[in-house]
Amino acid sequence: MISYLQVENLTKTFGDLTLFEDLSFGIAKDQKSALIAKNGVGKTTLLNMLAGKDTPDSGEIIYRNEIRTGYLSQEPSMNPESTIRDYIFHSSGEIMDAVRHYEEALFSNDERQLSESIEQMDRLGAWDYEVKVKQILTQLNVGDFHRTIKSLSGGEKKRLALAEVLIHEPDFLILDEPTNHLDLNMIEWLEDHLRNNPFTLLMVTHDRYFLDRVCNDILELDEQNLYRYKGNYSWFLKKRAERIHNQEREVEKARNQLRKEEDWIKRMPKARGTKAKHRVDNYYHLKDVASQKREDATMKVDFDSSRLGKKIMLVKHLTRRYDQQTLIQNFSYQFSRYEKIGIVGPNGSGKTTFLNLIAGLDTPDHGSIEAGETLKIGYYRQEGMQFKEDERVIDVARNVAEAVTMSDGRTLTAKQFLDYFLFDYDKQYVRVAKLSGGEKRRLYLLTVLLNKPNFLILDEPTNDLDIMTLNVLEDYLSHFKGCVVIVSHDRYFMDSIVDHIFAFHGDGNIKDYPGTYTQYRQQIMESFRAKEAAAQNGKDQSHGHKSSSGGSAEKNEKQSGKRRAASYKEKMEYKKLEDEIDQLEQEKADIEKKMNQGEMDSDEMVEKSTRLGEIMEAIDQKTDRYLELSELIESKSS
């Protein structure tokens, strides 16, 4: 295997905190690797060092000569005054320059410049690259090249940074939480893109479906040791459980042996020979092994929430608009006890607006929200964190509640609650300022839960949380005696928790679907395929009618008057459409062939069916435009 990256004896400390020591591993060409660890152990620090944004205390990072790397950080660095176009096309290169000049010519509508740029694109064979750029930007909802960076939201900046990294096609791709700020359709597209392109990949992500479908190699950083698993996330879970079980057996065995050796040590005289010295050394080794203690949360707790009455919340004819856009239109719903609702929809479709309305932080344009007398809302918001940086973690928790009551009447202290959410003793007594971003998110979530709500509203709770914390949160929510409303792009999390889905389809349209997220997607795909079949049937009938009528529509149009001649720009568009339609037809044929082979699993079948629908729609649109332009061009020549 060709080595792309070799890390040798890497050590990094912050004050008296050692993140990792003598860390060594390698990444080979074509490997798609994921790094898994708890928040606060140095995942982002390690990626920053690999990308040259930070330096280790000691050790070496060695890349293969002449490979190009691309890095998506959690907080991309951007010049606020730059435009999207400047950011995307900042690097030099003939093809990149040609595409930039072509985009500038299109925007300025300068026919001379457009002619020159098209000739340059033809000479360099840059059209495929331009199509790829447009596809990536469209899929990640990055548009309007002339917007400035400072006008973008945090989510738009992250998507722009991801688009830029993918467009430049590095040999080795390093991604830190790439699915944050992507909606579900974007995540599914990114899965497909990373799987089907020859990237060598190292990424940190909490999205377990994404991990399972993209990665073939898992690196786990656990208690300053690195463990490697050759397989996907499902394989990792199985082998990690085996590893921990074996370690626990070794610890128990060492403890049993240690008791015998301690008796011998007490009875053994000070003057010892070589054989005795070896046994003493073995005693101290056993002591080290026997003292090992894992910090994984093992408690299974059933928390007592505030009492929830019969009337929960009644939403009547809710309507909310922003800037002439209807986000919620005449929506009514009566919440029931213990239900768990997932909310999905594209970015900007009104999901967070809906949460703010039912939480009482926003007012509707029309309609009403009636809350029950016993309702106690806990709202986890993306922008809700407010901590004093010099305060200790334990004090933050105690300021909310000294203890929480479980359903059987027992109490859990703030310290025990922190233990449950993976804050060990040392972490409980550090200042908030020393926590990682993910640890602060975890602490914020904990403060929301400590208030004992009976109606939980969670807006993207999985962002920046590690997989271990997500497992704890899922366990907590599965035992939660109240209502839960969740907005999340984490499909695994949604499948684990929710029993039905509110889907925001745009223009204020909200529809309720029973079941998990995966079941919702299956319903959508079945509906989509039925509509496609009906549309194709109607199209076939209309084509037959048209041929029998002898093209009377075209005759009428010609009799109505002389057509104008096609412009130069329209001729160039005509040429480009011809190539794009051919490419889409080829992709359509490839997908249909693969689907007919019957070798895909259900997830891949859903993905390919979705893409097939998109392709057929694009072919129809482009063909209509192609025929329209061909008539203009042919009318001039005739």
C-alpha positions in Angstrom: 0.0 0.0 0.0 1.2 3.5 -0.8 1.6 5.6 2.4 0.1 9.1 2.2 0.6 10.1 5.8 2.8 8.8 8.6 2.6 10.2 12.2 5.5 9.2 14.5 5.5 9.6 18.3 3.3 12.7 18.4 2.9 14.4 21.8 0.7 17.4 22.7 0.0 19.0 26.1 -1.8 22.0 27.3 -0.4 23.0 30.7 -0.7 19.9 32.9 -3.2 18.3 30.5 -1.7 15.7 28.1 -3.9 15.2 25.1 -1.8 12.4 23.6 1.7 11.1 24.0 3.9 9.1 21.5 0.9 8.8 19.1 1.8 6.9 15.9 -0.4 5.9 13.0 -0.5 6.0 9.2 -3.0 6.6 6.4 -2.6 4.8 3.1 -3.8 5.8 -0.4 -7.5 5.2 -0.9 -8.2 4.6 2.8 -11.3 6.4 4.2 -10.6 6.7 7.9 -12.5 8.2 10.8 -11.2 9.4 14.1 -13.4 8.6 17.1 -12.9 9.9 20.6 -14.6 11.7 23.4 -14.9 15.5 23.4 -11.8 17.2 24.9 -9.2 14.5 24.1 -7.7 16.4 21.2 -9.5 15.3 17.9 -9.6 18.9 16.5 -6.1 19.6 17.8 -4.8 16.6 16.0 -6.5 17.5 12.7 -5.1 21.1 13.0 -1.6 19.7 13.4 -2.0 17.4 10.4 -3.2 20.4 8.4 -0.2 22.6 9.6 -2.4 24.9 11.7 -0.8 23.8 15.0 2.5 22.2 16.0 3.1 19.2 18.2 5.4 19.3 21.3 7.4 16.5 19.8 7.1 13.9 17.0 6.9 14.0 13.2 4.1 14.3 10.6 5.3 13.1 7.2 3.3 13.3 4.0 4.2 11.6 0.7 6.0 14.0 -1.7 3.8 16.1 -4.0 0.4 15.0 -2.6 -2.2 17.8 -2.3 -4.1 18.1 1.0 -7.5 19.8 1.7 -8.7 20.7 5.1 -12.2 21.6 6.3 -11.9 23.0 9.8 -14.8 23.5 12.3 -14.3 27.3 12.1 -13.1 28.1 8.5 -10.9 31.2 8.2 -12.3 33.6 5.6 -11.7 37.2 4.6 -15.1 38.9 5.3 -14.7 41.3 2.5 -14.1 38.6 -0.2 -16.9 37.4 -2.4 -18.0 33.8 -2.8 -16.4 33.7 -6.2 -13.0 35.0 -4.8 -13.1 32.3 -2.2 -14.0 29.4 -4.5 -11.5 30.4 -7.2 -8.7 31.7 -5.1 -6.1 29.2 -6.1 -4.3 29.4 -9.5 -4.2 27.0 -12.3 -5.1 27.1 -16.0 -8.4 25.3 -15.7 -9.4 27.2 -12.5 -8.5 30.5 -14.1 -10.5 29.6 -17.3 -13.6 28.7 -15.3 -13.3 32.0 -13.3 -13.0 34.0 -16.5 -16.0 32.2 -18.0 -18.2 32.9 -14.9 -17.1 36.6 -15.0 -18.1 36.8 -18.7 -21.5 35.2 -18.0 -22.2 37.7 -15.2 -21.1 40.8 -17.1 -22.8 39.6 -20.3 -19.7 40.7 -22.3 -20.0 38.7 -25.6 -16.3 39.4 -26.6 -15.1 38.2 -23.2 -17.5 35.3 -23.3 -16.3 34.2 -26.8 -12.6 34.3 -25.6 -13.4 32.4 -22.4 -15.4 29.7 -24.3 -12.5 29.2 -26.7 -10.1 28.9 -23.7 -12.5 26.4 -22.0 -12.7 24.3 -25.2 -8.9 24.4 -25.6 -8.3 23.2 -22.0 -11.3 20.8 -21.9 -12.6 22.6 -18.9 -16.3 22.1 -19.4 -16.5 18.9 -17.3 -14.7 20.8 -14.5 -17.2 23.7 -14.8 -20.1 21.3 -14.6 -18.6 19.6 -11.5 -18.1 23.0 -9.8 -21.8 24.0 -10.5 -23.0 20.6 -9.3 -21.1 20.8 -6.0 -22.3 24.4 -5.4 -25.9 23.5 -6.2 -25.9 20.5 -4.0 -24.6 22.5 -1.0 -26.9 25.4 -1.7 -24.1 27.9 -2.4 -25.2 30.5 -4.9 -24.8 34.2 -5.9 -21.0 34.4 -6.5 -21.1 38.1 -5.8 -22.2 37.9 -2.1 -19.6 38.9 0.4 -18.4 36.5 3.1 -19.5 38.9 5.8 -23.1 38.6 4.6 -23.2 34.8 5.1 -24.5 32.9 8.1 -22.3 30.5 10.0 -23.9 27.5 8.3 -23.5 29.1 4.8 -19.8 29.7 5.6 -19.3 26.0 6.6 -21.0 24.9 3.4 -18.9 27.3 1.3 -15.7 26.0 2.9 -16.8 22.4 2.2 -17.6 23.2 -1.4 -14.2 24.8 -1.9 -12.4 21.8 -0.5 -14.3 19.4 -2.7 -14.0 21.5 -5.8 -10.2 21.5 -5.6 -10.1 17.7 -5.5 -7.1 17.2 -3.1 -5.4 13.8 -3.0 -5.8 13.7 0.8 -9.0 15.1 2.4 -9.1 16.1 6.1 -12.7 16.9 7.4 -13.7 18.1 10.8 -17.4 17.5 11.3 -18.4 17.9 7.6 -22.1 17.2 8.2 -22.6 20.1 10.6 -24.9 22.7 9.0 -26.0 20.4 6.2 -29.6 19.4 5.8 -30.4 15.7 5.3 -30.4 15.8 1.4 -27.0 17.4 1.5 -25.6 14.8 3.9 -26.9 12.0 1.7 -25.4 13.6 -1.4 -22.0 14.1 0.4 -22.1 10.4 1.4 -22.4 9.4 -2.2 -19.8 11.9 -3.3 -17.1 10.8 -0.8 -17.9 7.1 -1.4 -17.7 7.3 -5.2 -14.7 9.5 -5.7 -11.0 8.5 -5.2 -10.4 10.6 -2.1 -8.1 9.4 0.6 -9.9 10.6 3.7 -9.5 11.3 7.4 -12.4 12.8 9.2 -14.0 13.5 12.5 -17.8 13.1 12.5 -20.6 12.2 15.0 -22.9 11.1 12.2 -23.0 7.3 12.7 -24.9 6.4 9.4 -22.4 8.7 7.6 -19.5 6.8 9.3 -21.0 3.5 8.5 -21.5 4.2 4.8 -18.3 6.2 4.0 -15.5 4.9 6.1 -13.6 1.6 5.9 -11.1 2.3 8.7 -11.7 3.5 12.2 -9.1 5.1 14.6 -10.2 5.3 18.2 -8.4 7.6 20.6 -9.2 6.2 24.0 -7.4 7.1 27.3 -4.4 8.3 25.4 -4.1 5.0 23.4 -4.9 4.6 19.7 -6.8 1.6 18.5 -7.4 0.7 14.9 -10.4 -1.2 13.4 -10.3 -2.3 9.7 -13.9 -1.9 8.9 -16.9 0.5 9.1 -18.7 1.8 12.2 -20.8 -1.3 12.7 -17.6 -3.4 12.8 -16.0 -0.9 15.1 -18.8 -1.2 17.6 -18.5 -5.0 17.7 -14.7 -5.1 18.0 -14.6 -2.2 20.5 -17.0 -4.1 22.8 -14.8 -7.2 22.5 -11.7 -5.1 23.3 -13.2 -3.5 26.4 -14.5 -6.9 27.6 -11.0 -8.4 27.2 -9.4 -5.4 29.0 -11.9 -5.7 31.9 -11.1 -9.4 32.2 -7.4 -8.6 32.3 -7.9 -6.0 35.0 -10.0 -8.5 37.1 -7.4 -11.2 36.6 -4.6 -8.8 37.7 -6.6 -7.8 40.8 -6.9 -11.4 41.8 -3.2 -12.1 41.3 -2.3 -8.8 43.1 -3.9 -10.0 46.3 -1.6 -13.0 46.3 1.4 -11.0 45.4 0.7 -8.5 48.2 0.8 -11.3 50.8 4.1 -12.5 49.4 5.6 -8.9 49.4 4.6 -8.5 53.1 6.2 -11.8 54.1 9.3 -11.5 51.9 12.5 -10.4 53.7 14.4 -7.3 52.4 17.4 -9.3 51.0 16.1 -10.7 47.7 17.8 -12.5 44.9 17.4 -12.0 41.1 14.4 -14.2 41.0 12.7 -12.3 43.8 13.5 -9.0 42.2 11.7 -10.1 39.0 8.7 -11.1 41.1 8.7 -7.6 42.7 8.8 -5.9 39.3 5.9 -8.1 38.2 4.0 -7.0 41.3 4.2 -3.4 40.4 3.2 -4.2 36.8 0.1 -6.0 38.2 -0.6 -3.0 40.4 -0.6 -0.7 37.4 -3.0 -3.0 35.4 -5.3 -3.6 38.4 -5.7 0.1 39.0 -7.1 0.7 35.5 -10.6 2.1 35.6 -12.7 3.0 32.6 -14.7 6.2 32.5 -17.5 5.0 30.3 -20.9 5.8 31.6 -22.6 2.6 32.7 -25.6 3.9 34.7 -29.0 3.2 33.4 -31.2 5.8 35.0 -34.9 6.7 34.8 -35.3 10.4 35.6 -38.4 11.9 37.1 -39.5 14.9 35.1 -42.0 17.5 36.3 -45.6 16.1 36.3 -47.3 16.4 33.0 -51.1 17.0 33.0 -53.6 15.9 30.4 -53.5 19.1 28.4 -50.0 19.5 26.9 -50.0 22.0 24.1 -52.6 22.9 21.4 -51.5 24.6 18.3 -54.3 26.2 16.2 -54.0 27.5 12.6 -50.4 28.7 13.1 -49.1 31.0 10.4 -45.7 32.8 10.4 -44.0 34.8 7.6 -40.6 36.4 7.2 -39.6 38.8 4.4 -42.5 37.8 2.2 -41.7 34.1 2.7 -44.3 31.9 4.3 -42.6 29.5 6.7 -45.7 28.1 8.5 -49.1 28.2 7.0 -52.3 27.3 8.9 -50.7 24.5 10.9 -52.7 22.9 13.7 -51.7 20.1 16.1 -52.5 18.8 19.6 -49.4 17.4 21.4 -49.9 14.1 23.3 -48.2 12.7 26.4 -44.8 11.0 25.9 -44.6 11.4 22.1 -41.3 12.1 20.5 -41.4 14.2 17.3 -38.6 14.6 14.8 -38.5 17.7 12.5 -36.9 17.6 9.1 -36.7 19.9 6.1 -34.2 22.0 4.1 -32.3 24.8 5.7 -34.4 28.0 5.8 -37.7 26.1 5.7 -38.9 27.3 9.1 -37.9 24.5 11.5 -36.2 26.8 14.1 -38.9 29.4 13.7 -41.5 26.7 14.7 -39.4 25.8 17.8 -39.2 29.4 18.8 -43.0 29.7 18.4 -43.9 26.7 20.6 -41.3 27.8 23.2 -42.9 31.2 23.4 -39.9 33.1 22.1 -41.7 34.3 19.0 -45.3 35.3 18.2 -47.3 34.0 15.2 -48.8 36.3 12.6 -52.0 34.3 12.9 -53.3 31.4 15.1 -52.6 30.5 18.7 -50.7 28.3 21.0 -52.3 27.1 24.2 -50.0 25.5 26.8 -51.2 23.2 29.6 -50.9 24.5 33.2 -48.3 21.9 34.1 -46.1 22.4 31.0 -42.4 23.0 31.8 -40.3 23.6 28.7 -36.6 22.8 28.4 -35.2 24.4 25.2 -31.7 23.5 23.9 -30.8 26.2 21.4 -27.9 26.5 19.0 -27.1 30.0 20.4 -28.2 29.3 24.0 -24.9 28.7 25.7 -24.1 31.4 28.4 -21.4 30.5 30.9 -19.0 32.3 33.1 -15.7 31.2 31.8 -14.0 31.3 35.2 -16.7 29.1 36.9 -16.0 25.4 37.7 -18.1 22.8 35.9 -19.5 21.4 39.2 -20.6 24.9 40.2 -22.4 25.4 36.9 -24.4 22.2 37.5 -25.1 23.0 41.2 -26.3 26.5 40.4 -29.1 24.8 38.4 -29.9 21.9 40.9 -28.0 20.3 43.7 -29.8 17.0 42.9 -32.4 15.4 40.6 -35.0 12.8 41.5 -35.4 9.5 39.7 -38.7 7.9 39.0 -38.3 5.4 41.9 -37.8 8.3 44.4 -34.0 8.0 44.7 -31.9 11.2 44.2 -29.0 11.8 41.9 -26.5 14.5 43.0 -25.2 17.1 40.5 -21.9 15.3 40.7 -23.5 11.9 39.8 -25.4 13.6 37.0 -22.1 15.0 35.6 -20.6 11.5 35.9 -23.5 10.1 33.8 -22.8 12.7 31.1 -19.1 11.7 31.0 -17.6 14.5 33.1 -15.1 12.6 35.3 -13.9 13.9 38.6 -11.0 15.9 37.2 -13.3 17.6 34.5 -15.8 18.5 37.2 -13.4 20.8 38.9 -11.8 22.6 35.9 -12.9 26.1 34.7 -15.4 26.3 31.9 -12.7 28.2 29.8 -10.6 25.0 29.7 -13.4 22.9 28.1 -13.5 22.1 24.4 -16.3 23.3 22.2 -18.0 19.9 22.4 -17.6 19.7 26.2 -19.3 23.1 26.6 -22.2 21.9 24.4 -22.5 18.8 26.6 -22.5 21.0 29.8 -25.2 23.3 28.3 -27.3 20.3 27.5 -26.9 19.0 31.0 -28.1 22.4 32.5 -31.2 22.2 30.3 -32.0 18.7 31.6 -31.2 19.5 35.2 -34.2 21.9 35.2 -36.5 18.8 35.1 -38.6 19.8 32.0 -41.5 17.7 30.9 -41.5 19.1 27.3 -38.0 19.0 25.7 -37.2 21.1 22.6 -33.9 20.2 21.1 -32.5 22.2 18.1 -29.6 20.3 16.6 -28.5 18.7 19.9 -26.0 16.4 18.1 -23.8 19.1 16.6 -20.3 19.1 18.2 -21.2 16.2 20.6 -19.1 13.1 20.4 -20.5 9.6 19.8 -20.1 8.5 23.4 -22.2 11.5 24.6 -24.9 10.8 21.9 -25.2 7.3 23.2 -25.8 8.7 26.7 -28.3 11.2 25.4 -30.2 8.6 23.5 -30.4 6.5 26.7 -31.7 9.5 28.6 -34.4 10.4 26.0 -35.5 6.8 25.8 -36.4 6.9 29.5 -37.7 10.5 29.4 -41.3 10.8 30.8 -42.5 13.7 28.8 -42.7 15.1 25.2 -39.7 15.6 23.0 -39.5 17.7 19.8 -36.1 17.4 18.0 -34.6 19.1 15.0 -31.6 17.1 13.9 -29.7 16.1 10.8 -28.4 13.0 12.5 -30.4 10.2 11.0 -29.2 7.5 13.4 -30.2 9.7 16.4 -33.6 10.4 14.9 -34.2 6.7 14.2 -33.3 5.9 17.8 -35.6 8.4 19.4 -38.6 9.6 17.4 -41.9 7.9 16.7 -43.1 10.4 14.0 -41.9 13.1 11.7 -43.0 16.7 11.0 -41.6 17.3 7.5 -41.3 21.0 6.4 -41.8 20.9 2.6 -41.5 24.6 2.0 -44.0 27.5 1.5 -45.4 26.8 4.9 -46.4 23.2 4.2 -45.9 20.9 7.1 -46.9 17.2 6.9 -47.0 14.6 9.7 -45.5 11.2 8.9 -45.7 8.2 11.3 -42.5 6.3 12.1 -38.8 6.9 12.2 -36.7 9.0 9.8 -35.8 6.0 7.7 -39.5 5.0 7.4 -40.3 8.6 6.5 -37.7 8.5 3.7 -39.1 5.2 2.4 -42.6 6.7 2.3 -41.3 9.7 0.4 -39.4 7.5 -2.1 -42.5 5.3 -2.7 -44.6 8.5 -3.3 -41.9 9.9 -5.6 -41.7 6.7 -7.7 -45.5 6.6 -8.0 -45.6 10.2 -9.3 -42.7 9.5 -11.7 -44.6 6.5 -13.1 -47.8 8.5 -13.5 -45.9 11.4 -15.1 -44.1 9.1 -17.6 -47.4 7.5 -18.5 -49.0 10.9 -19.1 -46.0 11.9 -21.2 -46.2 8.8 -23.3 -49.9 9.5 -24.0 -49.2 13.1 -24.9 -46.4 12.1 -27.3 -48.8 9.7 -29.1 -51.4 12.5 -29.4 -48.8 14.9 -30.8 -47.6 12.6 -33.5 -51.2 11.9 -34.7 -52.0 15.5 -34.9 -49.2 16.2 -37.4 -47.5 18.9 -35.2 -50.3 21.4 -35.4 -48.9 23.3 -32.4 -45.7 24.0 -34.3 -47.6 25.1 -37.4 -49.7 27.6 -35.4 -46.6 29.0 -33.8 -44.9 29.6 -37.2 -48.0 31.2 -38.5 -48.1 33.7 -35.6 -45.1 35.6 -36.8 -41.4 35.5 -37.6 -39.1 34.3 -34.8 -36.1 36.3 -33.7 -32.6 35.0 -34.3 -30.6 33.3 -31.5 -28.0 35.5 -29.7 -24.4 34.5 -29.4 -24.9 33.6 -25.7 -27.9 31.4 -26.6 -25.7 29.6 -29.2 -23.1 28.9 -26.6 -25.8 27.7 -24.1 -27.2 25.4 -26.9 -23.8 23.8 -27.4 -23.3 23.3 -23.6 -26.8 21.8 -23.1 -26.1 19.2 -25.7 -23.1 17.9 -23.7 -24.9 18.2 -20.4 -27.9 16.1 -21.6 -25.5 13.4 -22.9 -23.8 13.2 -19.6 -27.1 13.0 -17.7 -28.3 10.3 -20.0 -25.2 8.3 -19.4 -25.5 8.7 -15.7 -29.2 7.6 -15.9 -28.3 4.5 -17.9 -25.5 3.6 -15.4 -27.9 3.9 -12.4 -30.7 1.9 -14.1 -28.2 -0.8 -15.0 -27.0 -1.1 -11.4 -30.6 -1.0 -10.0 -31.6 -3.8 -12.4 -28.8 -6.0 -11.2 -30.5 -6.3 -7.8 -27.3 -6.2 -5.7 -27.9 -3.0 -3.8 -29.1 -2.8 -0.2 -32.2 -0.8 0.8 -30.2 2.4 1.7 -28.3 2.4 -1.6 -31.5 1.7 -3.5 -33.2 4.8 -1.8 -30.2 7.0 -2.7 -30.0 5.8 -6.3 -33.7 6.2 -6.7 -33.5 9.8 -5.4 -30.7 10.6 -7.8 -32.5 8.9 -10.7 -35.5 11.2 -10.1 -33.3 14.3 -10.0 -31.6 13.2 -13.3 -34.9 12.6 -15.1 -36.2 16.0 -14.0 -32.9 17.7 -15.1 -33.1 15.9 -18.5 -36.6 17.1 -19.0 -35.8 20.7 -18.1 -32.6 20.8 -20.2 -34.3 19.1 -23.2 -37.1 21.6 -23.2 -34.6 24.5 -23.2 -32.5 22.7 -25.9 -35.5 22.3 -28.2 -36.5 26.0 -27.6 -33.0 27.1 -28.6 -32.7 24.7 -31.5 -35.9 26.3 -33.0 -34.3 29.8 -32.8 -31.1 28.6 -34.4 -32.8 26.6 -37.1 -35.2 29.5 -37.9 -32.3 31.8 -38.8 -30.5 29.2 -41.0 -33.8 28.5 -42.9 
